[in-house]
């Protein structure tokens, strides 16, 4: 679950942070963990697919959280 794009107080290059996060996701995927991102960041489409591929969901309205989470579980179980 995230509220925004990757950030770090020591690194100002947003592209580096996105690439670093994508690499971490690839590494854990290779280790048998299937990551899935749920984000409330309205700007996430700019970077989230690069990091997570098709394993993400943009939550436009927090009031839809319960409904959206059920959809996430269905997507994960159908893989």
Secondary structure, 3 states (H helix, E strand, C coil): CECCCCCECCECCHHHHHHHHHHHHHHHHHCCCCCCEEECCCCHHHCHHHHHCCCEEECCCHHHHHHHHHHHHHHHHCC
